[in-house]
Amino acid sequence: MNQPLPKHRHFIQPLPKHRHFIQPQANVFPPTSQPLPPAPQPATATPGCGEPQPTTISTKTDAQPLPASGDRQSLPIAIIGAGPIGLAAAANLIQRDQEFILLEAGPRIAASIWEWRHVRLFTPWSYLIDPASKRILQADDSWQAPDDNEVPFAKELVERYLDPLAADERIASRLKLNHQVTSISRDGHDRMKDGHRNEAPFLIVADTPAGPRRFHARAVIDASGTWNTPNPMGAGGVEADGEHQFQDHIRYGMPDVLDRERERYAGKRVLVVGSGHSATGAVLSLVELANESPETMIAWAVRRTNPAKLWGGGKADEIEARGALGTRVQAAVDSGKATLLTGLSIGAIREHQDGLEVFDVHGVSQVIVDEIIVAAGSRPNLNMLRELRLELDASTEATQALGPLIDPNRHSCGSVPPHGAAELKHPERGFYLAGMKSYGRAPTFLMRTGYEQVRSIAAELAGDHEAARKVELTLPSTGVCSTDLAYQEPSGTCQSSASDKPSEQCESGSQCC
């Protein structure tokens, strides 16, 4: 049985000035990784053999002559990223008879989600399926819609929803896997050149197994997400000293500690860094691992000094599974199964005879561990957009009009006002950021938000401006309403740590505190 750790920051038999675990482990298992399974291959019947063969699309985008300047509308719309939002964009464009191409960096659709397929989502199916995509799937008698109230694992999201959607011939024939976009620009125009840039087609360069390829498009929907650009563990948005050097013992995101990466963490002293749902999930998985492997020890480092918001809204959260995460992790900390280190901003990691020594920004040693899981959020990859003229919010790196609506420094109820093409547009006409990437560094994105975004964008690109403006979105409240919550009133009002007066009520679709 796993023995509870003491509730202070020292582990049993601490060395002077260190937050130590019991008996440092002698050996560190090398990181393990499992290759992604082969992507479901889009196929059509080949005459004479009956075997499915991959299909390709022949468009005016693959090293073919550009159309005359007046015929730019004949070019396809380029969608970057074949995750849930990119596929939803494709479904909405199909509904509006718009030509498109879909470029995916990974070897399969939803490659990023497949990396954390072991994670159970906190939103039920009713929040996870795009309406236009559902209409496409329902036309296939073989597809069975899941129960709206069921909360699936990420693996189920991919296999029961996204894979069947991507297999639709209208999407499959336009899908290009292993196409890592490295640059999006205006053909013949760098960032400095005015010229006729809004009339020029977009030029997209992608790295592929066959080498670089160029595509032209009349518009671009960048739904490539932020998963592959995680935030570092160091304070201030920069890597901690030694963070790059000790990458073999640092894992970003949500490792599968109970299955594929079990050997890496079982019986080890593990530090989890971060305060969001990903970090909470990692702590809970490690607690479960420790129940089976009692030598496993867990520390959880957060920068905030008040842990109240870590516990979430509990029963006040309108998404039941999300509220339960906070309740469970609070119980794990209160029982000593995980040791919470608050107010810890990490400055450096150094090799120690007993493992990795973690220092704060003041150079004070805090803890010695074997492995570190960094679940501190992510940021958008803007390198490929350097030749475009974009307007981004200074704080969040979200689209400029959207940034103030989702900035956690101002709002934290988890709800966002309705927004679509009008709020997501940039000076570069025809270019849109959508999905998680449109939120920049803000952490409150839900898939339902992205689905409404691309519905509006597709309507705008199809010339249906009225439909594009009619944006309706209702999101559930988290039940947590301040950036450093002290407590929550039973009535649903919020009490911030900076005030003695309750703030406005937290209701679905509202912003408060």
C-alpha positions, 0 to 999 in steps of 0.5 A: 500500500502506498504510504502517504507523504508528509504534508510539508515540502520535505520528504522522509529523511530529507537532506539539508536544504533539499526536498528529497524523496525516500532513497534516490533510485539508482537506475533511470530507465531510458525514455520509451516511445511507441510509433504511431499506428498506420493511418487509416488509408483513404481508398477507392476500388482498383479495377481488376483487383478489388483491393483498396488503394490510396487515392490522391487529388489532382488540383492546380496546387502541385507545381502546376501553373497558376491560373490567370490573375482573374481566376484566383477563385478557382484555387482551393482553400488550404486547411492546415492540420487534420485534427478535429477542427481542421476536419470540421473545416473540411466538412463545412467547406464540403457542405458549401461546395468549396474546393479545398486541400487538407495538409497534415504534418503527421503520419495519420489524421489527429496525430497529436491527439493519438499521442495522448489517446490513453487520456479520458476527456472531460467533455461528453460526446455532445461537445465533441462532434461538429454538426456539419461533420455529423451530417456527413457521417450520418449519410453513411449507414455504417456509422453509429453515433455515440451516446451524447452523455458518454465521456470518451477516451481520446482513442475513442474520439479518433477511432469512432469519430475522426477516422470515419470522417476522414475516410469520407471520399470527399475528404480522403481524396484531398488529404495529404499526410506527412506534409509539414507546413514550413511557410505560408506567404503571399505568392511574390510578396514578402512581409514588407511588400505591398504590391497587390498582396491581397489579390495574390494567392497564398503560397504554402511550402511543406516538407514531405517524404519526397522533399519540399512541395509548393501549393497555392490557395485562395484562402488559408485556415490554419488549424494546426494547433499548439500541441507540438510547441509546449511551454518550457518548465522554466519560469518566465516562458524560457527554458530552465538552465539545464532543461535542454541538457536533461531532455532524456529525463523530461517528458512534455505533455501527458505520458501514458504512465499506466501502460506504454511508458509505465517502466519509465515512471514505476518506482521513481520519484517524479515531479509534475510541473503545471497547474492545468488539466493536463498536469492534474491528469498526470498527477492522478495517473501517477497516484494510480501507478503508486497504488500498484508500485508503492515506491513511486513518489509524486511531487507537483510543482505549481507557480501559484501560491494559492492552490484553490483554483487547482481544485476547480469548480467541483460540483459547480462545474457544468461539465461533471467530469471536469469538476471531478478532476479537481475533487480527486486531485485535492483528495490525493494531495490532502491524503499525502499521496502527492506532495504539492509544492506551491510558489515554485518558479523553476530556474535550473536543473542540475545533475546530482549524485541522487538524480536531478536537482531542481532549483528555483529562480533564486538558486535555492535547491527545492527537490531531487527527482528521477523524472520530470513531466512538464504539463505547463501548456503550449504556445502557437508556432508562428515561425511559418507565418512570418511572411504574413501580416497578422494582428495578434494580441500582445498578451496571449498571441491569440487573434487580436480581437479574440485575445481580450475575451479569453485572457486568463488575466482578465477572465477565467470562467471558461466561457467565451462570447460568440465569435467567428470570422469577423473576430478571427480575420487578419490584415492578410485577407483570406487568412484565418487562425482557427481552433486552439491556435487561434487562442494562442497561449490561452488555456480555455479552448473547447472543441465546440468553440473551434467548430463554431469558428470554422462554420463561420469561416466557411460561410464567409469564404463561400460568400454567405456573409449573413451566415458568417455573422450569425454566430451562436455559442454557449459554453458551460461554466467551470464554476471557477471565476477568478485568476487566483480564487480564494473560495466560491460562495454556495450561491455561485458568486465569486469571491476573489482573493483581492476583494471582500465583495462577491463578484458577478454570478458565473453563468454559462456563456458569461465572463466574470471576475 
